[in-house]
Amino acid sequence: MTVKKPKLGFLGIGLMGEPMTLRLLDAGYQVTVWNRSSEKLSTILGKGAIQADTPRHVAEQVDIIMLSLADTVAVEQVVFAADGISEANGEGKLLVDLSSIEPEATRQFALNLKEKSGMEWLDSPVSGGVVGAEQGTLAVMAGGSKTNFDRMLTIMQTLSQRFTHMGDVGAGQITKVCNQMIVSCNALVIAEVMALAKKAGIEVEKIPGALAGGFADSKPLQILGPQMATNSFEPIKWHVRTLLKDLDTAVLLSKNESSAAPMTALAAQLMRQHGSNGYLEKDPATLVKLY
């Protein structure tokens, strides 16, 4: 017996949202989309996506609504503002937030959405960048009920290589904060290393290959290292502002939990300094210029 695929909605067609939506379309899902800047929809509309006028219209047309938005404020607006998702009848429907936002806000949003529309919430932030979104190799950390997690298993096979249930609503966001603490501190020390190696006179472009497979190796090293060695900052695969936003969330979480995070606090200061020099919308490979 053929199982009918659920109708999907996708809101936020940016660096991550576009490749994820394209993979869902290629897998045979009907996807209704909305983006604040409608001109960014041309590629996915050409592949068969259906355009909606408002977030509410998306929610009215589909079974599962997926978000990939910039920050906590953007998620709140799309869900709760006029013509937002919460204004649709959400009984039996599921909102899956792939964005990286504040854990406590996530918990409150989930409660408010359930009360207002009856819709359930599964926070599912992703890691793996644009390449992971394009190749379907993202790591996804989920917070919500096990029933809602299981509901997304088949869909997430199209987008990810790893989909892990971390606990109740908000647990996915906390896990992503931990992920970004490691990634951001790693990116900053890679920038230090590449700048130091260059000034010390070695063939800096060989660093990533020389360290591959050792304890110092990492995906950020293999991605950022060659870019930093050659000052190759285009095309932009992710943004400095994203790492800064996540570092600020990590510092807030550490304060709320009374758990020291001095490395992360310093990383946030350095990332903010770099961003203030005009690099917020640039690729984190530009961090090498900080040194």
N, C-alpha and C positions, 0 to 999 in steps of 0.2 A: 504494500500500500504506500502510495506517495504521500509524504507529509507536506502539508501546505506551509510555505514559508511565511513568516509574519511580515506585515508591511512595516517598513522602517522609516523614521524621520531622522534627518541629520541637520543640525544647526551649527554653523561655524565652519565655513569653507575657506580655511587658511592653509598655512604650510603643512599642517597635519591633517586637517579635515578633508582637503581635496583628495589626497591619495587614499585615505581610508574609505571615502565614499566611492571612489573608482573601484576599489577592490570589492566592495559590497555589490555594486552594479554588475561587475564581471562575474560574481558568484550567483547571479540570478535573482537578487533581491529587488523588489520595487522600493525605491528610495525617494521620498519627498523631502525637498531641501529648502532651507531659508538661510540667507546671509545678509548682514546689515548693508554690505556693499554688493549689490546685485550683479555688478559687472564681473565679479570674480566667479560667477556661476557658469560662464560660457562653456568651459571644458566639460563639466559634468552633465550639463543639460544636453550637450552634444552626444553624450554616452547613454542618454535615456532617463536621467533624473527628472523628477517633476518639481516645478517651482511653486512654492506657496507664498502668499502675500504677507503672512504674519506667523510668528511662532504658534499662536493659537490655532491657526489653520492647519499647520503641520500636525499638531497634537490631535486635532479632530479627524485627520485622515489616516492615522497609522496606529499600530499596536505598541511599538517601542520607539521612544524618542531618544536620540543620542546627541550629546552636546560636546563640542570641542571649542571652548571659548577662552579668552585671554586671561581672565582673572575672576575673583569672587564677585566683584561689582557687575561684570558682564553677565555672569550666570544669574545673579539675582534679578537683573533687568529683564532678561529673556524669559525667565520663569514667572515673575510676579508683576511686571509692569502691565500697562494697558495692552490688550491683545496678546498677552503672554500665555505661556503654556498652562498656567494654573487656571485660566478662564475656560478651558475645555473640560468636558466631562472625562475624568481620568479613571473611572472604575475599570479595573482589569488591565490597565495600561501600566507601562514601566518607563521611568526616566532613567537613562544611563548617562552619567556625567563623566566624560573622558577628560575633562579639564583638570588642571591642578589648582585647587583652591583651598581655603582655610578649613581645617577639619571641623571646628566648632560651628562655623557658618553652615557647613554641609549638614550637620545634624539638625540645625534649626530649620534649614530649607526643607529637609525631608519631612519634618513634622508639619510644617506649614502647608506644604503641598498636599500631603495626605489629608489634612483637615479641610483644606479648601476644595480639592477636586477628587480625592479618593485615589490619586495616583501614587504608586510606590517609587522608591528611589534606590538606585544602586550606584555608589560612587566608584568609578573605575578609571583612575588616572593611568596614563600610559608612559612607558619609557622606551627609548630606542630611536627617537628622532625621526626626521623625514625619511631616511633610508629604511628604518624599521617599518614605517607606515607604508612605504611603497612596496616593500617585499613581504609584508604580512608577518614580520618577526618581532613585533612589539612584545614587551613584558607588561602585563596589565595586573594591577592590584585592586581587588574589589572589597567594598564594604557594604553590607546589607544582609538581607535574609538569605539562607542557603537556597530557598525556593527560587528567589529572583536570580541568584548566581547561576543556578542550574538552567534557568530559562535562557541565559545568554551563552551557554557553553558552545553550541553549534555556531552561532554568529561569530563569536570570538575566535573560532578556529580560522576564519577568513582573515582576521586582522592580526593575530598574535601567535607567538610560539609558546607563550606561557601565560595562563590566566589563573590567578591564585585567589582563593577566598581568604581574606585576612581577618574577618570578624564582622561586627555590626556596622551600621552606617557610620562613616567617618574613618573607619579603619584603613580603607584604601588610601585616603588622603594622607593619613599619618605615615603610611608606608612610603608614599611618594615623597613626602618631606625627607624621610631618611635617605631615600635614593638621591635626592637632589643635594643633600648635604655632602654626600660622597662625591657626586659628579662635579659639583662646583669647586670644592676644595681641590679635587684632582686637577681640574682645568687650570686653576690658578698656579699650582705647583708645577704643572707641565710648562706653563708660560715662563715661570722662573727658570726652569731647567734649560729650555731652549734659548732664552736670552743669555744665560750664564755660559752655556756651551759655545755659543757663537762668539761671545766676547773673549772666551778662553782660547779660541783659535782652532777648535776641532771642526770636522765636517759634520755640521749640525744636522743635515738632512739624513744622516745615517743613524741618528739616535733611535727612532722608532723601530727600525729593523734590528738594531743591535740589542735592544732590550726585549724584543718579542719573545714571549714564552717564559720570561723570568718573572720574579715577584713584582717587578716594577711595571709590568705590562698591563694594559687596560684598553678597552675600546676607545676612551677619550684620547689616550696617547696615540693610537694608530690613526685616529681621525684628525685630531688637532695638531699633532706633532708635525706631519708633513706640511700642513697649511702654515703653521707658524714658522717653519724653517724657510719657506719660500715666500712668505708674506702674501699668500693666496687666500683672500677673504671672500671671494665670490665663487659660486652662488651662495647666498646666505641659507644655511640649513636649519639654524635656530637663532635665537636672539639673546643678547646680553640682558635685556629687560626681563626676560623669562626667568633666567637664573637669579637675578636680583629679587624678583618677586617671591620666588620660592625660598631664597635665603632669608628674607624678611619673615616669611611664614614660619620657617624653622626657628628663628630667634624668638618669635612670639610664643611658639609652642614650648620651647625649652623654658621660657620664663613662667608660663602657666603651669608647667609640670615641675617647676623647681629643679630642673636638671641642667647642669652646667654644659655649655656648648661654646667654649672659647674659640675653637678653630673656626666654627661656623660664623660666629660674630665677627671675627676678623675678616673672613671671606666676604661677608656682607659689606663691610666698610670698603674693602678694596674694589669689589664689584661696583659699588655706588660711585666711588671715585672714577673708575673707568667709564661708567655710563655718563657721568656728568661732563666728560670730555667729548661728548658727541657720539658715543658708541652704543647707546641703548638699543637702537634698531639694527646694529651690526652683529655679525657672527662672533661667538665667543673666541674664535681663533685670534681675534684682534686683541685679546688680553695680553699677548706678547708685547704689544706696544706700551703697556703699563710699565714695563721694565726696561 
